[in-house]
Amino acid sequence: MDTHAALARLEPADTWLGFKHLLPLSLFVAVFGLAFGLAATQVGLEDDAIILMSTLVFAGASQFAALELWGTQVPLVPLVITTFAINARHLLMGATLYPWLRHLPPLKRYGIMLFASDANWAMAMQGFHRGERALGVLFGGGLAIWSFWILGTWLGLHFGNAIEDPFNLGLDMVMGCFLLAMVVGGRKDLRNLVIWSVAALSAMLAYWYLPANSHVVVGALSGGVLGALWMEKESK
């Protein structure tokens, strides 16, 4: 039996467990949602539009980038290019999850991916590589992050002035530290070391020498392409 197919199951208990696993991190996500809600009100967006954006878009970095381009006349093409560049890493996230997701019906497969973000993707991939059913972490964890992102946005509309600048509290480092912990806790072999090193170095160079936000695309593509070319041997 295909080992990927055996792990491609999603039970309600798995979803609830994944929700609880990502709950602590979701509390920090709510703080950034608060910052977004406050910033969105300052550029003149209406409350309903702000909540709807967080509900349907669910992409913090892209939403903040959209606010920077917002005005009486929204530059549509630059806005589309910017958001695509920031979220291009999701193409590779979907590709890494494909061995498991391909066993699901299309409606269920894409429904789960609507809630994919950096944190629950990283935890799900670790679970899959340990031979665990991790779709619950991907879906349930995504639901937790999404829910608290919306909650944080709502809080920002009404109580955002209570925190003048969340970045002064060092909260912008929470997600980076979390993902770094995922890398350190993952499998340790030459292949993964080289891939992560190439991705990190490429992203740093792009951050220093290329336009804003391009380091996200460059780092993701360089690591992803190297990982695809340097195929991993399947265990028998």
QUIJONOR-V319157 format. One record per helix or strand of 3 or more residues. SS is the DSSP state (A for helix, B for strand). FROM is the first residue (numbers start at 1). TO is the last residue. If there is no record, write none. Layout:
# QUIJONOR-V319157
<<SS FROM TO> <SS FROM TO>>
This chain:
# QUIJONOR-V319157
<<A 3 7> <A 12 42> <A 47 56> <A 60 69> <A 76 87> <A 89 101> <A 106 113> <A 118 129> <A 135 162> <A 166 169> <A 171 185> <A 190 209> <A 214 229>>
